[in-house]
Amino acid sequence: ATLPDRPAIVHDRVATLAAATAVVRGNWGGAYTVPATGLYPHQWSWDSAFIAIGLRHLSPRRAQLELDSLLSSQWADGRLPQIVYDARRDDDYAPSAAFWGSADLPGSPPVPTTGLIQPPVHAWAVWLVHAHEPAESARRGFLERAYPRLVAWHRYLRERRAAQDGLAAVVHPWESGTDNSPLWDDALARVPGTPRAPIERPDLQHADASERPSNKEYGKYFWLAERYRDHGCSDADPDHPFVVNDPTTNALWARAELALADIAEALGRDGAAHRAEAARIVAAMEALWDADLEVYVALDRRTGELVRKATVGGLMALLLPADVLPPGRADALLRTAQGPRFLDVDGAAPQFMAPSYDATAPDLDPALYWRGPAWFNMMWLLLEGLRTHGLDARAEKYVDPMVEAAVREGFPEYVNPWTGDGHGTRSFSWTAALTVDLLS
Ligand code: 2M8
């Protein structure tokens, strides 16, 4: 099957690189890149990782700085915060630095941050930045600096976020990076929507309300954040109502552990313990495997129930080589990725990017945030996954349509996976940075 008809733009590589570079350059905040001016005016954890992956082609030095600045905001317990606040712009985003008051919490870094986390893609990003220009990285001691911090970050996930079965849990939808994913609906149903703090929505000045989480969801997000903060962000609240194993977080954790092995070996150390840890996480992820949907799903720790919905995050184990996965698993995931729920390669009108949520689900909304639209970071990860399993030619087919949509729509936050129409904010950093990577 062919991909859907696209406007006959044959993008000009030089002009596209220049446009994408202008976006990441324009969003540079001095030592890191904001995801988008306006909507996201601080440093976000996994955004910085994706941004660094693109920046390595433009300036390895700046890519290192992007990750160094995030790593230097690490908590004493090893956590890397979801957001590092820039005091110059504190009024522009809610919840603000004042809401978290991180300075008063034990073990917080000298800069204000949230107490939450985001998916652990960082070790892999550090490795990709290093491997692109190893001499430059070695000259600046990039890996030596990053390695102990990354080890501490993964230790936090294992010791503070993983229960006996060894799967990392998220305690807030924001931690998953896929905030309003249908995976969280049932768990959120038992979360009160009545925080003490007023619900502020500065985001609605920068994106249409129909493309953002609802006020009802925001009430629950604020309530959960207050609860976590009021327990000192200590991960020791036995009754926290939202504790979920997210497939994206766990798959990226395993992939990042393999990168930690590469980093350790590049530093002349033994990487075996990291490879064993990756294998352990993959084995633990068996609890998330849905054999009917042939995808990894979420597990609600409060009910012990699987959340049996297919999301693009459930395919992220494709980033792991076949010999790290259980026998037959890579083939099953490739079937799902290319089947009607995601890329629909044999369909009459296949998606040009994978939707964030099952294309066959009746409640998919192609314009609403993490409930259907396609995201450039997830599609970039999926293409890496296809390549990991030898489907380079298949992956290559998606590059031009993705790049075209990115340029035509002004580097949107996300797009309709059938029409390519842009949604959310524009001049979005990881869209631009990953465009640079796709073209490099
Ligand atoms: C979105 O999440 C933030 C909260 O972290 C928000 O909605 O305000 C998500 O798309 C998340 O994955 C992303 O890291 C963040 C910044 O781009 O925006």
Residues whose N, C-alpha, C, O or C-beta is under 5 A from the ligand:
A	BS01	2M8	P35 Y40 W44 D47 W174 G177 T178
